[in-house]
Amino acid sequence: MASNCLTETPKGIILRLKIQPRAAKNEISGLQNDALKVRLTAPPVDGAANTACCAFFAQLLNLPKGSLSIASGEKSRHKNLLIQTTDTTAVRKLLAPWLDPGKP
């Protein structure tokens, strides 16, 4: 399942997301089809949810905010997040609890 929502590209890693805005707290709630489902407290107004999404993943992945951007889906709940890093192994390791929930 992990390979379905995480794709390596020459620019970095594309992570497919399904965003649920106006949630009680910021969190990853698991896999949904071929995307990670992410709950964000920000509303889907004036790019607030996009900004919150990038900030949430920057903190989770220990990367600068500027290294993450919305590659597509800026006005949709289905987004592709571009993570500009060469350390794919570290990203996979940090996301492993959600990408491979059955593995210890």
Secondary structure, 3 states (H helix, E strand, C coil): CHHHHEEEECCEEEEEEEEECCCCCCEEEEEECCEEEEECCCCCCCCHHHHHHHHHHHHHHCCCHHHEEEEECCCCCEEEEEECCCCHHHHHHHHHHHHCCCCC
